[in-house]
Amino acid sequence: MSGNRNGSMFDSGQGGIPASPGRSSSHPSQGPSPASPGRSSVALVTGATAGIGAAFAAQLAREGSDLVLVARTEARLTQQAAEMQQRYGIAVETIPADLSTDSGLRRVEQRVTDRSAPVDLLINNAGFGLQADFLDSDISEEEGMLAVNVRAVMRLTHAALPGMIERGSGGILNVSSVAGSVPTATGATYAASKAWVTSFTESLSMLLADKGVQLTVLCPGFTRTDFHDRVGVSRGGVPERLWLDAADVAATGLRDHRRGAVISIPGIQYKVSVIGSRLVPRSLLRWVSTRVTAAT
Ligand SMILES: NC(=O)c1ccc[n+]([C@@H]2O[C@H](COP(=O)([O-])OP(=O)(O)OC[C@H]3O[C@@H](n4cnc5c(N)ncnc54)[C@H](OP(=O)(O)O)[C@@H]3O)[C@@H](O)[C@H]2O)c1
């Protein structure tokens, strides 16, 4: 797609913004979220069969974490689970679920709230953008996008937190986008949905600072995944230097999460953009955004 579609001019990592000084992290610097002694740690990844979600699943599997994989397409889930079980000797569960639906959400909520098999790390990664601008889009598609990008993140976070707080350990990593930090004429709902994910995670992290539960929001820019093909737009207009690798993005997110960062922005180019965007007037930001969008 041209970078102005699907979601934004900034959809695609190194380094994050550290938590406030003195903020404690419930995670060690290496390995998945801690589980009780004698029990493997369990991570649930939504949108696990492709792109950034698949990269999260692959890294966690290599590290020996058991996995719960969520996506809509059962055949891809089954194949991925079999490969990971065989290659890494981990336990892999799959939950075919459409997170835009109540029934799909309920299936995943049930797993997240199962106290007999606690989920130590919840990665709310599933999300998508739309090709059409708001003025031309189908309102049911806009609502479907909000359901996955916002409502599912809120519902699964709400379901996971009580158990984590009770155990005094665990973490939630929500995948947002740098698109949530800047105004964008195209992909307005996508950008707003990602602004919600960033604000929600940052605000909630303040409530959880002393409860042993780590919340992190990962804000990638343009990343090579199926995302842009699904939206049906070309990647051609986006300069090569802006593209990130999905494995690098996932690795940065996990590393920042484990070191207690609340906001993780992969890629120096995007870190500079996001920090710069906070320093300039919004009118200037809209002017720049309009021109970058036109050029991509
Ligand atoms: N790629 C980028 O440039 C970029 C940049 C910034 C942020 N992001 C964010 O990163 C996250 C992952 O994006 P990606 O680029 O890795 O996307 P992707 O390659 O398109 O993969 C999307 C994954 O989500 C699943 N999924 C899609 N809709 C779903 C639904 N309704 N219910 C359950 N699962 C669903 C897909 O599997 P099924 O189709 O089988 O369900 C697939 O596993 C998204 O939140 C996206 O907004 C991406």
The ligand as an ORCA input file, in Angstrom:
! r2SCAN-3c Opt
* xyz 0 1
  N       2.956     -4.088      9.528
  C       3.061     -2.819      9.898
  O       3.613     -1.976      9.153
  C       2.572     -2.382     11.255
  C       3.008     -1.136     11.744
  C       2.567     -0.701     12.992
  C       1.717     -1.479     13.739
  N       1.292     -2.674     13.240
  C       0.388     -3.460     14.084
  O       1.000     -4.723     14.356
  C      -0.025     -5.701     14.606
  C       0.254     -6.937     13.756
  O       0.251     -6.521     12.393
  P       0.989     -7.353     11.241
  O       1.587     -6.354     10.340
  O       1.839     -8.424     11.840
  O      -0.315     -7.971     10.510
  P      -0.491     -9.278      9.578
  O       0.810     -9.725      9.002
  O      -1.599     -8.909      8.666
  O      -1.003    -10.415     10.613
  C      -2.246    -10.244     11.264
  C      -2.505    -11.412     12.193
  O      -3.730    -11.118     12.906
  C      -4.693    -12.160     12.645
  N      -6.007    -11.505     12.599
  C      -6.428    -10.580     11.717
  N      -7.703    -10.248     11.987
  C      -8.082    -10.985     13.047
  C      -9.297    -11.104     13.793
  N     -10.411    -10.434     13.440
  N      -9.349    -11.965     14.836
  C      -8.258    -12.684     15.175
  N      -7.077    -12.622     14.529
  C      -7.000    -11.780     13.463
  C      -4.256    -12.773     11.308
  O      -4.649    -14.128     11.118
  P      -6.096    -14.493     10.477
  O      -6.243    -13.678      9.241
  O      -6.046    -15.961     10.240
  O      -7.092    -14.141     11.520
  C      -2.725    -12.731     11.465
  O      -2.296    -13.803     12.312
  C      -1.359     -5.020     14.265
  O      -1.983     -4.610     15.477
  C      -0.946     -3.801     13.425
  O      -1.872     -2.759     13.546
  C       1.706     -3.159     12.016
*
